[in-house]
Amino acid sequence: SQPKVVGLMYVMLLVGMIISAVIFGALLANFSPLRLIQVIQGCAIITLVFNTIASWKQEGRNAGRRNPAKQPPSFRESWQSFAQGGHAVRRLLSVGLGTMGFSMADVLLEPYGGQVLHLSVGATTSLTATLAAGGLIGLALASRVLSRGADPFRMASYGALTGVPAFILVIAASPANEPLFFAVGTLMVGFGAGLFGHGTLTATMNLAPRNQVGLALGAWGASQAVAAGLAIAIGGILRDSVAAMPLRGEFGAATGYMYVYALEIILLIFTLAAMAPLIRPNRQANAQSQLGSP
């Protein structure tokens, strides 16, 4: 039930991204700096209200329910026990690499569409909805396939594999001057990230010891959060650094973005290599056959 709860939370996150992207696109149709500031201020207020409602009257932890005669192990002891079993370190490394591969372009897709492909503010904002929609599709498909007993690491590898042609399409959109390539590539990025996220989460929960499910889930979330934060920072710095160098050549303003997208492709390839030993050798559990079944 815990993977379902986490999956539901992720679905709500993606639904919120889609709804907010549509609203932001409509509000910023007549763009101005003042209008942008007003939209950001309104978003901040709404976020504060929603978080206040969500945390209202939440129950605190009751230490009295714990058996005082049985002291729980320290975090260090729990972590050492967790790291020793089931290729835990390799699993977390795969999660981190894959998350970086999918997250590095998070803050670059919209400026890429505006600066390179000359899309409007409303059109670039809709890319967030496209990315989230792809994530929802990938999440739904992964949930359906994994419920039939498919290998979650194989599913995650399909997600990373989908990301490679997705970023190739995003890169090709600039020299081809084809926004459709960009839109399809963005949708595929979200789809691949949905497969990858659900696959790694399911694998983490399935392989966790019964008394360490919470620690496993926390490690998965921490790996994703740290990797995503580093990826976004590295992506922005790399794009700006390349843009400041005399390397622009025939691709002009797109050169910095292309370096970032190419790095993401490399990270996803590394992710596939890291996950290869984790995939079950039992071909009867192959998720590919599940994808083709009714």
C-alpha positions as a LaTeX table, in Angstrom:
\begin{tabular}{lrrr}
\hline
Residue & $x$ (\AA) & $y$ (\AA) & $z$ (\AA) \\
\hline
Ser1 & 0.00 & 0.00 & 0.00 \\
Gln2 & 2.90 & 2.38 & 0.64 \\
Pro3 & 4.05 & 2.45 & $-3.00$ \\
Lys4 & 0.43 & 3.21 & $-3.98$ \\
Val5 & 0.31 & 6.11 & $-1.52$ \\
Val6 & 3.59 & 7.53 & $-2.82$ \\
Gly7 & 2.42 & 7.00 & $-6.39$ \\
Leu8 & $-0.80$ & 8.87 & $-5.64$ \\
Met9 & 1.19 & 11.76 & $-4.19$ \\
Tyr10 & 3.33 & 11.86 & $-7.35$ \\
Val11 & 0.17 & 11.82 & $-9.50$ \\
Met12 & $-1.22$ & 14.77 & $-7.54$ \\
Leu13 & 2.07 & 16.61 & $-8.07$ \\
Leu14 & 1.88 & 16.06 & $-11.85$ \\
Val15 & $-1.80$ & 17.03 & $-11.97$ \\
Gly16 & $-0.97$ & 20.21 & $-10.09$ \\
Met17 & 1.81 & 20.97 & $-12.59$ \\
Ile18 & $-0.58$ & 20.52 & $-15.52$ \\
Ile19 & $-3.30$ & 22.70 & $-14.01$ \\
Ser20 & $-0.90$ & 25.43 & $-12.93$ \\
Ala21 & 0.86 & 25.43 & $-16.32$ \\
Val22 & $-2.45$ & 25.94 & $-18.11$ \\
Ile23 & $-3.43$ & 28.75 & $-15.74$ \\
Phe24 & $-0.01$ & 30.43 & $-15.96$ \\
Gly25 & $-0.09$ & 30.22 & $-19.75$ \\
Ala26 & $-3.47$ & 31.97 & $-19.83$ \\
Leu27 & $-2.42$ & 34.64 & $-17.31$ \\
Leu28 & 0.85 & 35.37 & $-19.13$ \\
Ala29 & $-0.66$ & 35.49 & $-22.62$ \\
Asn30 & $-0.23$ & 39.28 & $-22.54$ \\
Phe31 & 3.21 & 39.23 & $-21.01$ \\
Ser32 & 4.80 & 42.08 & $-19.09$ \\
Pro33 & 7.34 & 42.14 & $-16.25$ \\
Leu34 & 4.71 & 43.52 & $-13.86$ \\
Arg35 & 2.27 & 40.80 & $-14.91$ \\
Leu36 & 4.91 & 38.13 & $-14.20$ \\
Ile37 & 5.56 & 39.53 & $-10.72$ \\
Gln38 & 1.83 & 39.56 & $-9.96$ \\
Val39 & 1.45 & 35.93 & $-11.07$ \\
Ile40 & 4.41 & 34.86 & $-8.91$ \\
Gln41 & 2.98 & 36.71 & $-5.91$ \\
Gly42 & $-0.40$ & 35.09 & $-6.38$ \\
Cys43 & 1.21 & 31.67 & $-6.70$ \\
Ala44 & 3.15 & 32.22 & $-3.46$ \\
Ile45 & $-0.04$ & 33.13 & $-1.57$ \\
Ile46 & $-1.96$ & 30.14 & $-2.92$ \\
Thr47 & 0.93 & 27.81 & $-2.05$ \\
Leu48 & 1.00 & 29.16 & 1.51 \\
Val49 & $-2.76$ & 28.67 & 1.88 \\
Phe50 & $-2.70$ & 25.11 & 0.54 \\
Asn51 & 0.22 & 24.10 & 2.75 \\
Thr52 & $-1.48$ & 25.58 & 5.81 \\
Ile53 & $-4.64$ & 23.59 & 5.07 \\
Ala54 & $-2.63$ & 20.40 & 4.47 \\
Ser55 & $-0.77$ & 20.67 & 7.78 \\
Trp56 & $-3.77$ & 21.79 & 9.86 \\
Lys57 & $-4.41$ & 19.56 & 12.90 \\
Gln58 & $-1.84$ & 16.96 & 11.88 \\
Glu59 & $-1.19$ & 14.53 & 14.71 \\
Gly60 & 2.16 & 14.71 & 16.44 \\
Arg61 & 4.25 & 11.65 & 17.19 \\
Asn62 & 3.30 & 9.91 & 20.43 \\
Ala63 & 6.50 & 8.66 & 22.03 \\
Gly64 & 4.46 & 6.95 & 24.74 \\
Arg65 & 3.24 & 4.32 & 22.30 \\
Arg66 & 6.75 & 3.02 & 21.83 \\
Asn67 & 7.89 & 0.17 & 24.01 \\
Pro68 & 10.47 & 1.77 & 26.34 \\
Ala69 & 12.09 & $-1.60$ & 26.97 \\
Lys70 & 12.99 & $-1.99$ & 23.30 \\
Gln71 & 15.23 & 0.80 & 22.09 \\
Pro72 & 15.30 & 1.25 & 18.31 \\
Pro73 & 18.69 & 1.06 & 16.56 \\
Ser74 & 20.50 & 4.29 & 15.81 \\
Phe75 & 20.35 & 5.79 & 12.33 \\
Arg76 & 23.95 & 4.77 & 11.70 \\
Glu77 & 23.22 & 1.14 & 12.60 \\
Ser78 & 20.07 & 1.12 & 10.48 \\
Trp79 & 21.89 & 2.63 & 7.52 \\
Gln80 & 24.76 & 0.14 & 7.73 \\
Ser81 & 22.26 & $-2.71$ & 7.79 \\
Phe82 & 20.36 & $-1.23$ & 4.84 \\
Ala83 & 23.49 & $-0.60$ & 2.76 \\
Gln84 & 24.72 & $-4.17$ & 3.13 \\
Gly85 & 21.79 & $-5.86$ & 1.43 \\
Gly86 & 20.34 & $-6.10$ & $-2.06$ \\
His87 & 22.80 & $-3.87$ & $-3.95$ \\
Ala88 & 21.40 & $-0.88$ & $-2.04$ \\
Val89 & 24.25 & 1.44 & $-2.99$ \\
Arg90 & 23.99 & 0.53 & $-6.69$ \\
Arg91 & 20.24 & 1.10 & $-6.55$ \\
Leu92 & 20.65 & 4.55 & $-5.05$ \\
Leu93 & 23.40 & 5.36 & $-7.57$ \\
Ser94 & 21.04 & 4.38 & $-10.39$ \\
Val95 & 18.29 & 6.56 & $-8.94$ \\
Gly96 & 20.68 & 9.51 & $-8.64$ \\
Leu97 & 22.12 & 9.18 & $-12.14$ \\
Gly98 & 18.71 & 8.75 & $-13.75$ \\
Thr99 & 17.23 & 11.65 & $-11.84$ \\
Met100 & 20.10 & 13.88 & $-12.92$ \\
Gly101 & 19.63 & 12.73 & $-16.50$ \\
Phe102 & 15.97 & 13.73 & $-16.50$ \\
Ser103 & 16.18 & 16.82 & $-14.24$ \\
Met104 & 19.06 & 18.83 & $-15.68$ \\
Ala105 & 16.79 & 20.41 & $-18.29$ \\
Asp106 & 13.94 & 21.24 & $-15.91$ \\
Val107 & 14.66 & 24.96 & $-15.82$ \\
Leu108 & 16.01 & 25.10 & $-19.39$ \\
Leu109 & 13.14 & 23.78 & $-21.49$ \\
Glu110 & 11.07 & 26.96 & $-21.35$ \\
Pro111 & 13.94 & 29.40 & $-22.06$ \\
Tyr112 & 15.13 & 27.07 & $-24.84$ \\
Gly113 & 11.70 & 27.28 & $-26.46$ \\
Gly114 & 11.58 & 31.05 & $-26.11$ \\
Gln115 & 15.18 & 32.02 & $-26.93$ \\
Val116 & 15.96 & 29.42 & $-29.57$ \\
Leu117 & 12.61 & 28.47 & $-31.12$ \\
His118 & 11.02 & 31.89 & $-30.52$ \\
Leu119 & 7.88 & 30.51 & $-28.90$ \\
Ser120 & 5.54 & 32.78 & $-27.00$ \\
Val121 & 5.46 & 32.90 & $-23.20$ \\
Gly122 & 2.15 & 31.05 & $-23.16$ \\
Ala123 & 3.49 & 28.35 & $-25.49$ \\
Thr124 & 6.65 & 27.78 & $-23.45$ \\
Thr125 & 4.64 & 27.63 & $-20.23$ \\
Ser126 & 2.46 & 24.92 & $-21.76$ \\
Leu127 & 5.62 & 22.80 & $-22.05$ \\
Thr128 & 5.39 & 22.22 & $-18.30$ \\
Ala129 & 1.93 & 20.75 & $-18.84$ \\
Thr130 & 3.29 & 18.63 & $-21.70$ \\
Leu131 & 6.13 & 17.34 & $-19.51$ \\
Ala132 & 3.74 & 16.52 & $-16.66$ \\
Ala133 & 1.25 & 14.87 & $-19.03$ \\
Gly134 & 4.01 & 12.59 & $-20.30$ \\
Gly135 & 4.88 & 11.78 & $-16.71$ \\
Leu136 & 1.28 & 10.85 & $-15.94$ \\
Ile137 & 1.09 & 8.56 & $-18.97$ \\
Gly138 & 4.36 & 6.88 & $-18.02$ \\
Leu139 & 3.26 & 6.52 & $-14.41$ \\
Ala140 & $-0.07$ & 4.97 & $-15.39$ \\
Leu141 & 1.53 & 2.53 & $-17.82$ \\
Ala142 & 4.23 & 1.55 & $-15.33$ \\
Ser143 & 1.62 & 0.97 & $-12.62$ \\
Arg144 & $-0.40$ & $-1.27$ & $-14.91$ \\
Val145 & 2.59 & $-3.31$ & $-16.08$ \\
Leu146 & 4.26 & $-3.62$ & $-12.67$ \\
Ser147 & 1.02 & $-4.81$ & $-11.10$ \\
Arg148 & 1.36 & $-7.91$ & $-13.31$ \\
Gly149 & 4.70 & $-8.81$ & $-11.80$ \\
Ala150 & 7.08 & $-7.20$ & $-14.27$ \\
Asp151 & 10.64 & $-6.43$ & $-13.22$ \\
Pro152 & 10.67 & $-2.84$ & $-11.87$ \\
Phe153 & 14.33 & $-2.31$ & $-12.80$ \\
Arg154 & 13.59 & $-3.38$ & $-16.36$ \\
Met155 & 10.75 & $-0.87$ & $-16.38$ \\
Ala156 & 13.08 & 1.83 & $-15.04$ \\
Ser157 & 15.62 & 0.98 & $-17.74$ \\
Tyr158 & 12.93 & 1.42 & $-20.39$ \\
Gly159 & 12.31 & 4.86 & $-18.96$ \\
Ala160 & 15.99 & 5.81 & $-19.15$ \\
Leu161 & 16.17 & 4.37 & $-22.66$ \\
Thr162 & 13.18 & 6.49 & $-23.72$ \\
Gly163 & 14.97 & 9.59 & $-22.50$ \\
Val164 & 17.82 & 9.17 & $-25.01$ \\
Pro165 & 15.79 & 9.70 & $-28.23$ \\
Ala166 & 13.67 & 12.23 & $-26.37$ \\
Phe167 & 16.63 & 14.55 & $-25.79$ \\
Ile168 & 17.88 & 13.88 & $-29.32$ \\
Leu169 & 14.55 & 15.24 & $-30.57$ \\
Val170 & 14.86 & 18.26 & $-28.30$ \\
Ile171 & 18.34 & 18.95 & $-29.67$ \\
Ala172 & 17.22 & 18.45 & $-33.28$ \\
Ala173 & 14.42 & 20.99 & $-32.85$ \\
Ser174 & 16.91 & 23.86 & $-33.09$ \\
Pro175 & 18.75 & 23.10 & $-36.38$ \\
Ala176 & 15.48 & 21.89 & $-37.91$ \\
Asn177 & 13.62 & 24.92 & $-36.52$ \\
Glu178 & 10.77 & 22.56 & $-35.75$ \\
Pro179 & 8.76 & 23.22 & $-32.55$ \\
Leu180 & 6.94 & 19.91 & $-33.08$ \\
Phe181 & 10.20 & 18.04 & $-32.42$ \\
Phe182 & 10.55 & 20.01 & $-29.21$ \\
Ala183 & 7.00 & 19.25 & $-28.07$ \\
Val184 & 7.24 & 15.53 & $-28.83$ \\
Gly185 & 10.67 & 15.33 & $-27.20$ \\
Thr186 & 9.37 & 17.06 & $-24.08$ \\
Leu187 & 6.42 & 14.66 & $-23.89$ \\
Met188 & 8.81 & 11.71 & $-24.22$ \\
Val189 & 11.07 & 13.12 & $-21.49$ \\
Gly190 & 8.11 & 13.21 & $-19.11$ \\
Phe191 & 7.03 & 9.73 & $-20.19$ \\
Gly192 & 10.49 & 8.28 & $-19.63$ \\
Ala193 & 10.79 & 9.99 & $-16.25$ \\
Gly194 & 7.43 & 8.51 & $-15.21$ \\
Leu195 & 8.54 & 4.98 & $-16.12$ \\
Phe196 & 11.89 & 5.48 & $-14.41$ \\
Gly197 & 10.49 & 7.00 & $-11.22$ \\
His198 & 7.78 & 4.38 & $-10.73$ \\
Gly199 & 10.17 & 1.53 & $-11.55$ \\
Thr200 & 12.87 & 2.60 & $-9.10$ \\
Leu201 & 10.34 & 3.37 & $-6.36$ \\
Thr202 & 8.67 & $-0.03$ & $-6.73$ \\
Ala203 & 12.04 & $-1.80$ & $-6.73$ \\
Thr204 & 13.13 & 0.10 & $-3.63$ \\
Met205 & 9.98 & $-0.79$ & $-1.72$ \\
Asn206 & 9.97 & $-4.42$ & $-2.84$ \\
Leu207 & 13.59 & $-5.04$ & $-1.86$ \\
Ala208 & 13.50 & $-3.18$ & 1.46 \\
Pro209 & 13.55 & $-5.29$ & 4.65 \\
Arg210 & 10.20 & $-5.28$ & 6.42 \\
Asn211 & 11.54 & $-3.18$ & 9.30 \\
Gln212 & 13.32 & $-0.68$ & 7.02 \\
Val213 & 10.65 & 0.31 & 4.52 \\
Gly214 & 10.60 & 3.86 & 5.80 \\
Leu215 & 14.36 & 4.16 & 5.59 \\
Ala216 & 14.35 & 2.77 & 2.05 \\
Leu217 & 11.68 & 5.23 & 0.97 \\
Gly218 & 13.57 & 8.09 & 2.61 \\
Ala219 & 16.80 & 7.07 & 0.88 \\
Trp220 & 15.02 & 6.95 & $-2.48$ \\
Gly221 & 13.51 & 10.39 & $-1.92$ \\
Ala222 & 16.78 & 11.86 & $-0.67$ \\
Ser223 & 18.66 & 10.49 & $-3.68$ \\
Gln224 & 16.13 & 12.02 & $-6.02$ \\
Ala225 & 16.10 & 15.38 & $-4.23$ \\
Val226 & 19.89 & 15.73 & $-4.02$ \\
Ala227 & 20.40 & 14.56 & $-7.61$ \\
Ala228 & 17.68 & 16.89 & $-8.94$ \\
Gly229 & 19.10 & 19.89 & $-7.07$ \\
Leu230 & 22.63 & 19.22 & $-8.30$ \\
Ala231 & 21.39 & 18.59 & $-11.85$ \\
Ile232 & 19.45 & 21.85 & $-12.04$ \\
Ala233 & 22.41 & 23.83 & $-10.71$ \\
Ile234 & 24.90 & 22.10 & $-13.03$ \\
Gly235 & 22.59 & 22.52 & $-16.01$ \\
Gly236 & 22.17 & 26.24 & $-15.46$ \\
Ile237 & 25.88 & 26.84 & $-14.83$ \\
Leu238 & 26.91 & 24.77 & $-17.86$ \\
Arg239 & 24.46 & 26.54 & $-20.15$ \\
Asp240 & 25.62 & 30.00 & $-19.01$ \\
Ser241 & 29.30 & 29.02 & $-19.15$ \\
Val242 & 29.07 & 27.72 & $-22.71$ \\
Ala243 & 27.01 & 30.74 & $-23.77$ \\
Ala244 & 29.80 & 33.01 & $-22.48$ \\
Met245 & 32.48 & 31.21 & $-24.52$ \\
Pro246 & 33.29 & 31.80 & $-28.19$ \\
Leu247 & 31.90 & 28.37 & $-29.08$ \\
Arg248 & 28.50 & 29.29 & $-30.35$ \\
Gly249 & 29.26 & 28.57 & $-34.01$ \\
Glu250 & 26.39 & 27.86 & $-36.36$ \\
Phe251 & 23.99 & 26.88 & $-33.55$ \\
Gly252 & 24.15 & 30.32 & $-31.94$ \\
Ala253 & 22.16 & 30.67 & $-28.72$ \\
Ala254 & 21.24 & 26.98 & $-28.80$ \\
Thr255 & 24.81 & 25.80 & $-28.21$ \\
Gly256 & 24.72 & 26.06 & $-24.41$ \\
Tyr257 & 21.43 & 24.19 & $-24.24$ \\
Met258 & 22.74 & 21.46 & $-26.55$ \\
Tyr259 & 25.70 & 20.81 & $-24.27$ \\
Val260 & 23.31 & 20.28 & $-21.36$ \\
Tyr261 & 20.98 & 17.99 & $-23.31$ \\
Ala262 & 23.95 & 15.98 & $-24.61$ \\
Leu263 & 25.20 & 15.57 & $-21.04$ \\
Glu264 & 21.77 & 14.30 & $-20.03$ \\
Ile265 & 21.94 & 11.66 & $-22.76$ \\
Ile266 & 25.34 & 10.55 & $-21.41$ \\
Leu267 & 23.96 & 10.38 & $-17.85$ \\
Leu268 & 21.04 & 8.23 & $-18.99$ \\
Ile269 & 23.44 & 5.86 & $-20.75$ \\
Phe270 & 25.44 & 5.60 & $-17.52$ \\
Thr271 & 22.16 & 4.92 & $-15.71$ \\
Leu272 & 21.42 & 2.02 & $-18.02$ \\
Ala273 & 24.88 & 0.60 & $-17.36$ \\
Ala274 & 24.45 & 0.97 & $-13.60$ \\
Met275 & 21.05 & $-0.75$ & $-13.61$ \\
Ala276 & 22.00 & $-3.62$ & $-15.92$ \\
Pro277 & 23.19 & $-5.95$ & $-13.09$ \\
Leu278 & 19.99 & $-5.24$ & $-11.15$ \\
Ile279 & 17.60 & $-6.51$ & $-13.83$ \\
Arg280 & 16.18 & $-9.94$ & $-13.13$ \\
Pro281 & 17.62 & $-12.58$ & $-15.48$ \\
Asn282 & 14.24 & $-14.31$ & $-15.64$ \\
Arg283 & 13.02 & $-13.48$ & $-19.11$ \\
Gln284 & 9.52 & $-14.66$ & $-18.28$ \\
Ala285 & 9.19 & $-11.56$ & $-16.15$ \\
Asn286 & 10.22 & $-9.37$ & $-19.05$ \\
Ala287 & 8.19 & $-6.16$ & $-18.98$ \\
Gln288 & 8.32 & $-5.97$ & $-22.75$ \\
Ser289 & 6.02 & $-8.94$ & $-23.07$ \\
Gln290 & 3.73 & $-7.34$ & $-20.52$ \\
Leu291 & 3.55 & $-4.19$ & $-22.61$ \\
Gly292 & 2.22 & $-6.17$ & $-25.53$ \\
Ser293 & $-0.40$ & $-8.12$ & $-23.58$ \\
Pro294 & $-4.01$ & $-6.91$ & $-23.47$ \\
\hline
\end{tabular}
